[in-house]
């Protein structure tokens, strides 16, 4: 049992190092999140369908990886997995920066890099969630998840505030190189994080004894993850919310940058400042999440977050022109929508870490993430086609409607007579 005194803000050195790794890694990730789509949009003149394929490459690799990585992560020291994925992503982003500097970077290379990054990102997230569950008192999980979200959001605000001007002044090379270095910084922070290795599962051998098995188990892991998810009423409802949220965000992801950059004609600098406000909104959501969870329960707190996401998303297609009115609507989306997203994310993560059996946590987490990723894949393809046929603004309006549907489902779901510890 982890001591109850272990909390998000005064916990052991190991958790502070994980927080530092999160901050450094997120700084570079936010820069490349701007640089890659801007490079594809402005330098390669990517079409909405090609932008959709960038999302597809990322989420397809993550979804496929989730199906096979969950059981493996359950049986591995989480720190080792996080270190490996950090080093691979550092090499990947450094290569992209070199190709861009040489003028050789093409759209298909971005798609391939997105796929590799998605696979590594999935492995890192599964391992970090497992580390949190293994190293934390259950009562401290919500606060710790909120601390991680707040840290990431503050860094997001800094990166987005500077990222637009960085790309506008120095181009994609600097942003991609900074991202690669950030993963090395994350690995440096994690190098001294200590944790007890998970207990490997025992399997029978020919002489009647047992041996430890820590590698992949193929279809056995898949069945275990999905059967555990299906057998838990609260987790089944969470899977529906995950699917609807993923669909909405993927629909918006294929059209947002095209809408604000091409249709509205806003420059990268002002857009970067607007994006920075999302970090501040997310910090507010992280600050409210533990209190709302204690006051209303995790399920109802997620409903509030989903409603805020829907309201914020509706502001984007409501933005028109290139003046202050458009910037205000986009700023409202960042502040309100990102606050809701963080609020939902904190309780989503805490729910997974507490509801799933400890020895199956990564497999259940992977099953939920796989559902989310495959729905994102379908939404990215559908969003690219919808934006091509009907325009980016229409795709963004549909995205807001799907988020509203998720909030409505969550409201109904939380009224069902589930056990108190599942709400």
C-alpha positions as CSV (number, residue, x, y, z in Angstrom):
1,X,0.0,0.0,0.0
2,X,1.3,3.4,-0.9
3,X,1.2,5.9,2.0
4,X,-1.8,8.2,2.0
5,X,0.6,11.2,2.3
6,X,1.7,10.6,-1.2
7,X,-0.1,13.4,-3.2
8,X,0.1,15.3,-6.4
9,X,2.1,18.3,-5.1
10,X,4.3,17.0,-2.3
11,X,4.8,13.4,-3.4
12,X,8.1,11.6,-3.7
13,X,11.0,12.5,-5.9
14,X,9.9,9.9,-8.5
15,X,6.6,11.7,-9.2
16,X,8.3,15.1,-9.4
17,X,10.7,13.6,-12.1
18,X,7.7,12.3,-14.0
19,X,6.1,15.8,-13.8
20,X,9.4,17.3,-15.2
21,X,9.5,14.7,-18.0
22,X,5.9,15.5,-18.9
23,X,6.7,19.3,-19.0
24,X,9.8,18.9,-21.2
25,X,8.3,16.4,-23.5
26,X,5.1,18.4,-24.0
27,X,7.0,21.6,-24.8
28,X,8.5,20.0,-27.9
29,X,5.3,18.0,-28.8
30,X,3.3,21.2,-28.9
31,X,5.8,22.8,-31.2
32,X,5.7,19.9,-33.6
33,X,1.9,19.7,-33.4
34,X,1.9,23.1,-34.9
35,X,4.9,22.7,-37.2
36,X,3.8,19.4,-38.9
37,X,0.3,20.5,-40.0
38,X,1.5,24.0,-40.9
39,X,4.3,22.5,-43.0
40,X,1.8,20.2,-44.7
41,X,-0.7,23.0,-45.2
42,X,1.5,25.9,-46.2
43,X,4.6,24.3,-47.7
44,X,3.3,21.1,-49.2
45,X,-0.2,22.5,-50.0
46,X,-1.8,19.4,-48.6
47,X,-5.5,18.8,-49.4
48,X,-8.1,18.1,-46.7
49,X,-8.0,14.5,-47.7
50,X,-4.2,14.4,-47.3
51,X,-4.5,16.1,-43.9
52,X,-6.9,13.4,-42.9
53,X,-4.4,10.8,-43.9
54,X,-1.8,12.4,-41.6
55,X,-4.3,11.8,-38.7
56,X,-5.0,8.3,-40.1
57,X,-1.3,7.3,-40.0
58,X,-0.9,8.5,-36.4
59,X,-4.1,6.8,-35.0
60,X,-3.9,3.6,-37.1
61,X,-0.4,2.8,-35.7
62,X,-1.6,3.8,-32.2
63,X,-4.7,1.7,-32.5
64,X,-2.9,-1.4,-33.8
65,X,-0.2,-0.9,-31.2
66,X,-2.7,-0.7,-28.4
67,X,-4.1,-4.1,-29.2
68,X,-0.7,-5.7,-28.8
69,X,1.1,-3.5,-26.3
70,X,-1.3,-3.6,-23.4
71,X,-0.5,-7.1,-22.1
72,X,3.2,-6.5,-22.6
73,X,3.2,-3.2,-20.6
74,X,1.3,-5.0,-17.8
75,X,4.3,-7.3,-17.5
76,X,7.1,-4.8,-17.9
77,X,8.7,-2.1,-15.7
78,X,6.9,1.0,-16.8
79,X,10.0,3.2,-16.6
80,X,11.8,1.1,-19.1
81,X,9.0,1.4,-21.7
82,X,8.9,5.2,-21.3
83,X,12.6,5.5,-21.8
84,X,12.6,3.4,-24.9
85,X,9.8,5.3,-26.5
86,X,11.4,8.6,-25.6
87,X,14.7,7.6,-27.4
88,X,12.9,6.4,-30.5
89,X,10.8,9.6,-30.8
90,X,13.9,11.7,-30.3
91,X,15.6,9.9,-33.3
92,X,12.4,10.2,-35.4
93,X,12.0,14.0,-34.9
94,X,15.6,14.7,-35.4
95,X,15.5,12.9,-38.7
96,X,12.5,14.9,-39.8
97,X,14.3,18.2,-38.9
98,X,17.3,17.1,-41.0
99,X,15.1,16.2,-44.0
100,X,13.3,19.5,-43.7
101,X,16.6,21.4,-43.5
102,X,17.8,19.6,-46.7
103,X,14.6,20.3,-48.5
104,X,13.8,16.6,-48.9
105,X,10.8,16.3,-46.6
106,X,7.7,15.2,-48.4
107,X,4.1,14.4,-47.4
108,X,4.5,10.6,-47.4
109,X,7.5,11.1,-45.0
110,X,5.3,13.1,-42.6
111,X,2.7,10.3,-42.8
112,X,5.3,7.6,-42.0
113,X,6.7,9.7,-39.1
114,X,3.2,10.2,-37.8
115,X,2.6,6.5,-37.7
116,X,5.8,5.8,-35.9
117,X,5.2,8.6,-33.4
118,X,1.6,7.3,-32.8
119,X,3.0,3.8,-32.0
120,X,5.6,5.2,-29.6
121,X,3.2,7.6,-28.0
122,X,0.7,4.8,-27.3
123,X,3.4,2.7,-25.6
124,X,4.5,5.7,-23.5
125,X,1.0,6.6,-22.4
126,X,0.1,3.0,-21.4
127,X,3.4,2.8,-19.4
128,X,2.9,6.1,-17.7
129,X,-0.7,5.2,-16.7
130,X,0.6,1.9,-15.3
131,X,3.3,3.7,-13.4
132,X,0.8,6.0,-11.9
133,X,-1.5,3.2,-10.8
134,X,1.4,1.1,-9.3
135,X,3.0,4.0,-7.5
136,X,0.0,6.0,-6.1
137,X,-2.5,5.7,-3.4
138,X,-5.9,5.4,-5.1
139,X,-7.1,8.4,-3.1
140,X,-4.3,10.5,-4.7
141,X,-4.8,9.5,-8.3
142,X,-7.3,12.3,-9.2
143,X,-5.0,14.9,-7.8
144,X,-1.9,13.4,-9.5
145,X,-3.7,13.2,-12.8
146,X,-4.8,16.8,-12.4
147,X,-1.2,17.8,-11.6
148,X,0.0,16.1,-14.8
149,X,-2.8,17.8,-16.8
150,X,-2.0,21.2,-15.3
151,X,1.7,20.8,-16.0
152,X,1.1,19.8,-19.6
153,X,-1.4,22.7,-20.0
154,X,1.0,25.3,-18.7
155,X,3.7,24.1,-21.1
156,X,1.1,24.0,-23.9
157,X,0.3,27.7,-23.3
158,X,4.0,28.6,-23.5
159,X,4.6,26.5,-26.6
160,X,1.6,27.7,-28.5
161,X,2.3,31.3,-27.6
162,X,5.8,31.0,-29.0
163,X,5.2,28.3,-31.6
164,X,3.4,30.4,-34.2
165,X,6.1,33.0,-34.1
166,X,8.8,30.4,-34.1
167,X,7.4,28.7,-37.2
168,X,6.7,32.1,-38.9
169,X,10.2,33.4,-38.2
170,X,12.4,30.2,-38.3
171,X,10.3,27.6,-40.0
172,X,9.5,24.0,-39.3
173,X,13.1,22.8,-38.8
174,X,13.6,24.6,-35.5
175,X,10.3,23.3,-34.1
176,X,11.0,19.7,-35.2
177,X,14.5,19.9,-33.8
178,X,13.2,21.3,-30.4
179,X,10.7,18.4,-30.2
180,X,13.5,15.8,-30.8
181,X,15.6,17.4,-28.0
182,X,12.6,17.5,-25.7
183,X,12.3,13.7,-25.7
184,X,15.9,13.4,-24.7
185,X,15.2,15.8,-21.9
186,X,12.2,13.7,-20.9
187,X,14.4,10.5,-20.8
188,X,17.0,12.3,-18.7
189,X,14.3,13.1,-16.1
190,X,13.1,9.5,-16.1
191,X,16.5,7.9,-15.8
192,X,16.4,7.8,-12.0
193,X,12.7,7.1,-11.5
194,X,12.5,4.0,-9.3
195,X,9.6,1.5,-9.3
196,X,9.0,-2.1,-8.4
197,X,8.8,-4.2,-11.4
198,X,5.3,-5.8,-12.0
199,X,4.8,-9.4,-11.0
200,X,5.2,-11.4,-14.2
201,X,2.4,-13.9,-14.9
202,X,3.3,-17.6,-14.2
203,X,2.6,-20.0,-17.0
204,X,2.9,-23.9,-16.8
205,X,5.7,-25.7,-18.5
206,X,6.2,-29.3,-19.5
207,X,7.7,-30.5,-16.1
208,X,4.6,-29.4,-14.2
209,X,6.3,-26.3,-12.7
210,X,5.7,-22.7,-13.8
211,X,7.8,-20.0,-15.3
212,X,7.4,-16.2,-15.6
213,X,6.3,-14.9,-18.9
214,X,6.8,-11.2,-19.6
215,X,6.5,-10.9,-23.4
216,X,3.6,-10.8,-25.8
217,X,0.7,-13.2,-25.6
218,X,-1.1,-12.3,-28.8
219,X,-4.8,-13.0,-28.9
220,X,-4.9,-14.0,-25.2
221,X,-4.1,-10.4,-24.1
222,X,-6.7,-9.0,-26.5
223,X,-9.4,-11.3,-25.1
224,X,-8.4,-10.5,-21.6
225,X,-8.6,-6.7,-22.1
226,X,-11.9,-6.6,-24.0
227,X,-13.6,-9.2,-21.8
228,X,-12.6,-7.2,-18.7
229,X,-13.9,-4.0,-20.3
230,X,-17.1,-5.6,-21.4
231,X,-17.7,-7.2,-18.0
232,X,-17.6,-3.9,-16.1
233,X,-20.8,-1.8,-16.5
234,X,-19.1,1.6,-15.8
235,X,-16.2,0.9,-18.2
236,X,-18.7,-0.1,-20.9
237,X,-20.3,3.4,-20.6
238,X,-16.9,4.9,-20.6
239,X,-16.1,3.2,-23.9
240,X,-19.2,4.8,-25.5
241,X,-18.1,8.2,-24.3
242,X,-14.6,7.5,-25.6
243,X,-15.9,6.6,-29.0
244,X,-18.1,9.7,-29.4
245,X,-15.4,12.0,-28.2
246,X,-12.8,10.5,-30.5
247,X,-15.2,10.8,-33.4
248,X,-15.8,14.5,-32.7
249,X,-12.2,15.4,-32.3
250,X,-11.1,13.6,-35.4
251,X,-13.7,15.3,-37.5
252,X,-12.4,18.6,-36.2
253,X,-8.7,17.6,-36.6
254,X,-8.9,17.3,-40.3
255,X,-10.5,20.7,-40.9
256,X,-9.5,23.0,-38.1
257,X,-6.1,24.2,-39.4
258,X,-7.4,24.5,-42.9
259,X,-10.4,26.5,-41.7
260,X,-8.5,29.0,-39.6
261,X,-5.4,29.3,-41.9
262,X,-7.0,29.2,-45.4
263,X,-10.7,30.0,-45.0
264,X,-10.3,32.7,-42.4
265,X,-6.8,33.7,-43.6
266,X,-5.4,34.2,-40.1
267,X,-1.6,34.3,-39.8
268,X,0.4,31.8,-37.7
269,X,1.5,34.4,-35.2
270,X,-1.9,35.5,-33.9
271,X,-3.2,31.9,-34.1
272,X,-0.3,30.8,-31.9
273,X,-1.4,33.3,-29.3
274,X,-5.0,32.1,-29.5
275,X,-3.8,28.5,-29.1
276,X,-1.9,29.5,-26.0
277,X,-5.2,30.4,-24.3
278,X,-6.2,26.8,-24.5
279,X,-3.4,26.0,-22.1
280,X,-4.8,28.4,-19.6
281,X,-8.3,26.9,-20.0
282,X,-6.9,23.5,-19.5
283,X,-5.1,24.7,-16.3
284,X,-8.5,25.9,-15.0
285,X,-10.1,22.5,-15.8
286,X,-7.3,20.7,-14.0
287,X,-7.7,22.9,-10.9
288,X,-11.5,22.3,-10.8
289,X,-11.3,18.5,-11.6
290,X,-10.5,17.2,-8.1
291,X,-13.1,19.4,-6.4
292,X,-15.8,18.5,-8.9
293,X,-15.0,14.9,-8.6
294,X,-15.4,15.0,-4.8
295,X,-18.5,17.1,-5.0
296,X,-20.4,15.3,-7.9
297,X,-18.5,12.1,-8.6
298,X,-16.3,11.2,-11.6
299,X,-19.2,10.5,-14.0
300,X,-21.0,13.8,-13.4
301,X,-17.7,15.7,-13.5
302,X,-17.0,14.1,-16.9
303,X,-20.5,15.2,-18.1
304,X,-19.7,18.8,-17.2
305,X,-16.5,18.5,-19.1
306,X,-18.2,17.1,-22.2
307,X,-20.8,19.9,-22.2
308,X,-18.0,22.5,-22.0
309,X,-16.2,20.8,-24.9
310,X,-19.4,20.9,-27.0
311,X,-20.0,24.6,-26.2
312,X,-16.4,25.5,-27.1
313,X,-16.4,23.4,-30.3
314,X,-19.6,25.3,-31.5
315,X,-17.6,28.6,-31.4
316,X,-15.2,27.5,-34.2
317,X,-17.7,27.3,-37.1
318,X,-19.2,30.5,-35.6
319,X,-16.0,32.4,-36.3
320,X,-16.1,34.4,-39.6
321,X,-13.8,37.0,-41.2
322,X,-10.3,37.9,-40.2
323,X,-11.0,40.5,-37.5
324,X,-11.3,40.5,-33.7
325,X,-14.6,38.8,-33.8
326,X,-13.1,35.6,-35.3
327,X,-10.2,35.7,-32.9
328,X,-12.6,36.0,-29.9
329,X,-14.7,33.0,-31.0
330,X,-11.5,31.0,-31.5
331,X,-10.3,32.1,-28.1
332,X,-13.6,31.0,-26.5
333,X,-13.1,27.6,-28.0
334,X,-9.7,27.3,-26.6
335,X,-10.6,28.5,-23.1
336,X,-14.0,26.7,-22.6
337,X,-13.3,23.7,-24.7
338,X,-9.9,22.9,-23.4
339,X,-11.1,23.4,-19.8
340,X,-13.8,20.8,-20.5
341,X,-11.4,18.5,-22.2
342,X,-9.0,18.5,-19.3
343,X,-11.8,18.0,-16.8
344,X,-13.0,14.9,-18.7
345,X,-9.5,13.6,-19.2
346,X,-8.6,13.7,-15.5
347,X,-11.6,11.7,-14.4
348,X,-11.4,9.4,-17.4
349,X,-7.8,8.5,-16.5
350,X,-8.6,8.1,-12.8
351,X,-11.6,5.9,-13.6
352,X,-9.5,3.5,-15.7
353,X,-6.7,3.3,-13.0
354,X,-9.2,2.5,-10.2
355,X,-11.9,0.4,-11.9
356,X,-9.6,-2.1,-13.8
357,X,-7.9,-4.9,-11.9
358,X,-4.3,-3.9,-11.2
359,X,-2.8,-6.8,-13.1
360,X,-5.0,-6.0,-16.2
361,X,-4.8,-2.2,-16.1
362,X,-2.7,-1.7,-19.3
363,X,-4.8,-4.2,-21.2
364,X,-8.1,-2.5,-20.2
365,X,-6.5,0.9,-20.9
366,X,-5.3,-0.4,-24.3
367,X,-8.7,-1.7,-25.1
368,X,-10.3,1.7,-24.5
369,X,-7.5,3.5,-26.3
370,X,-7.9,1.1,-29.2
371,X,-11.6,1.8,-29.5
372,X,-10.9,5.5,-29.4
373,X,-8.1,5.2,-32.0
374,X,-10.1,3.1,-34.5
375,X,-13.0,5.5,-34.2
376,X,-10.6,8.4,-34.7
377,X,-9.3,6.6,-37.8
378,X,-12.8,6.4,-39.3
379,X,-13.6,10.0,-38.3
380,X,-10.4,11.3,-39.9
381,X,-11.3,9.7,-43.2
382,X,-14.9,10.8,-43.0
383,X,-13.9,14.3,-41.9
384,X,-11.5,14.6,-44.8
385,X,-14.2,13.6,-47.2
386,X,-16.9,15.8,-45.6
387,X,-14.6,18.8,-45.6
388,X,-13.7,18.2,-49.3
389,X,-17.4,17.9,-50.3
390,X,-19.1,20.4,-48.0
391,X,-16.3,22.6,-46.7
392,X,-14.3,22.7,-43.4
393,X,-16.9,24.8,-41.6
394,X,-19.6,22.1,-42.0
395,X,-17.2,19.4,-40.7
396,X,-16.5,21.5,-37.7
397,X,-20.2,22.0,-37.0
398,X,-20.8,18.3,-37.1
399,X,-18.0,17.8,-34.7
400,X,-19.6,20.1,-32.2
401,X,-22.9,18.2,-32.6
402,X,-21.2,14.8,-31.8
403,X,-19.7,16.3,-28.6
404,X,-23.2,17.4,-27.6
405,X,-24.4,13.9,-28.2
406,X,-21.6,12.6,-25.9
407,X,-22.6,15.0,-23.2
408,X,-26.3,13.8,-23.5
409,X,-25.3,10.2,-23.3
410,X,-23.1,10.9,-20.2
411,X,-26.0,12.6,-18.5
412,X,-28.3,9.6,-19.1
413,X,-25.6,7.1,-18.2
414,X,-24.9,8.8,-14.8
415,X,-28.5,8.6,-13.8
416,X,-28.4,4.8,-14.0
417,X,-28.3,2.9,-10.7
418,X,-24.6,2.0,-10.8
419,X,-22.7,1.3,-7.6
420,X,-21.5,4.4,-5.9
421,X,-17.8,3.6,-6.4
422,X,-18.3,3.6,-10.1
423,X,-19.7,7.1,-10.4
